Amino acid sequence: MMKDIIVVNTAVVFLKLKQDKEISFDNVTTLQVVNSGFVSVFVNDFEIASKEKITLVPPDGTTSKVELNIRFATDTDAAQEFSGFTWNKKEIDIIYKKFIKC
Protein backbone atom coordinates (compact mmCIF):
# COMPACT_ATOMS: atom_id res chain seq x y z
CA MET A 1 0.00 0.00 0.00
CA MET A 2 1.37 3.39 -0.98
CA LYS A 3 0.92 6.41 1.23
CA ASP A 4 0.21 9.86 -0.10
CA ILE A 5 3.31 11.97 -0.30
CA ILE A 6 3.02 15.64 0.56
CA VAL A 7 5.75 17.78 -0.88
CA VAL A 8 6.47 21.02 0.97
CA ASN A 9 8.25 23.75 -0.95
CA THR A 10 9.17 27.25 0.04
CA ALA A 11 8.84 30.37 -2.04
CA VAL A 12 10.22 33.87 -1.69
CA VAL A 13 7.71 36.49 -2.81
CA PHE A 14 8.41 40.13 -3.66
CA LEU A 15 5.38 42.43 -3.66
CA LYS A 16 5.37 46.16 -4.46
CA LEU A 17 2.47 48.36 -3.33
CA LYS A 18 1.79 51.99 -4.22
CA GLN A 19 -1.59 52.57 -2.55
CA ASP A 20 -3.45 51.89 0.70
CA LYS A 21 -4.47 48.26 1.01
CA GLU A 22 -5.48 45.51 3.41
CA ILE A 23 -3.86 42.21 2.58
CA SER A 24 -3.30 38.84 4.28
CA PHE A 25 -0.82 36.01 3.79
CA ASP A 26 -0.92 32.37 4.99
CA ASN A 27 1.95 30.05 5.96
CA VAL A 28 4.49 32.87 6.21
CA THR A 29 7.88 31.98 7.72
CA THR A 30 9.42 35.47 7.51
CA LEU A 31 8.16 38.89 6.38
CA GLN A 32 9.89 42.23 5.94
CA VAL A 33 8.49 45.59 4.81
CA VAL A 34 10.75 48.17 3.15
CA ASN A 35 9.61 51.76 2.55
CA SER A 36 11.26 52.64 -0.77
CA GLY A 37 9.25 55.83 -1.27
CA PHE A 38 9.43 59.37 0.11
CA VAL A 39 6.20 59.28 2.15
CA SER A 40 5.95 57.57 5.55
CA VAL A 41 3.76 54.49 5.64
CA PHE A 42 1.82 52.92 8.49
CA VAL A 43 1.77 49.13 8.57
CA ASN A 44 -0.50 47.81 11.33
CA ASP A 45 0.05 51.08 13.25
CA PHE A 46 3.86 50.87 12.95
CA GLU A 47 5.24 53.93 11.18
CA ILE A 48 8.00 53.26 8.66
CA ALA A 49 9.82 56.37 7.48
CA SER A 50 11.35 56.75 4.04
CA LYS A 51 14.14 54.23 3.31
CA GLU A 52 13.52 52.31 6.56
CA LYS A 53 12.62 48.64 6.88
CA ILE A 54 10.93 46.55 9.53
CA THR A 55 10.76 42.79 10.08
CA LEU A 56 7.26 41.82 11.18
CA VAL A 57 7.76 38.04 11.17
CA PRO A 58 11.26 36.93 12.20
CA PRO A 59 12.64 33.70 10.70
CA ASP A 60 12.24 31.61 13.86
CA GLY A 61 11.05 28.35 12.27
CA THR A 62 7.31 28.87 12.79
CA THR A 63 4.58 29.72 10.28
CA SER A 64 2.12 32.55 10.70
CA LYS A 65 -0.95 34.06 9.13
CA VAL A 66 -0.21 37.74 8.63
CA GLU A 67 -2.76 40.48 8.07
CA LEU A 68 -1.41 43.86 6.99
CA ASN A 69 -3.24 47.17 7.02
CA ILE A 70 -1.16 49.52 4.86
CA ARG A 71 -1.83 53.26 4.90
CA PHE A 72 0.38 55.93 3.38
CA ALA A 73 0.75 59.22 5.25
CA THR A 74 -0.45 62.44 3.73
CA ASP A 75 2.08 64.37 1.70
CA THR A 76 4.77 66.16 3.71
CA ASP A 77 6.91 69.12 2.64
CA ALA A 78 9.70 66.77 1.54
CA ALA A 79 7.28 64.72 -0.54
CA GLN A 80 5.80 67.85 -2.13
CA GLU A 81 9.23 68.73 -3.52
CA PHE A 82 8.94 65.59 -5.63
CA SER A 83 5.27 66.07 -6.52
CA GLY A 84 6.14 66.64 -10.19
CA PHE A 85 7.62 63.17 -10.39
CA THR A 86 5.50 60.03 -10.45
CA TRP A 87 8.34 57.68 -9.50
CA ASN A 88 8.99 56.48 -6.01
CA LYS A 89 6.62 58.84 -4.15
CA LYS A 90 4.45 56.24 -2.40
CA GLU A 91 5.96 52.79 -2.59
CA ILE A 92 6.68 49.88 -0.26
CA ASP A 93 8.21 46.48 -0.88
CA ILE A 94 6.95 43.44 1.00
CA ILE A 95 9.33 40.52 0.99
CA TYR A 96 8.19 37.26 2.53
CA LYS A 97 8.90 33.56 2.50
CA LYS A 98 6.13 31.00 2.77
CA PHE A 99 5.47 27.29 2.67
CA ILE A 100 3.63 25.87 -0.32
CA LYS A 101 2.14 22.38 0.01
CA CYS A 102 1.75 20.39 -3.17
Secondary structure, 3 states (H helix, E strand, C coil): CCCCCCCEEEEEEEEEECCCEEEEEEEEEEEEEEECCCCCEEECCEEECCCCEEEEECCCCCCEEEEEEEEECCCCHHHHHCCCCCCCCCCEEEEEEEEEEC
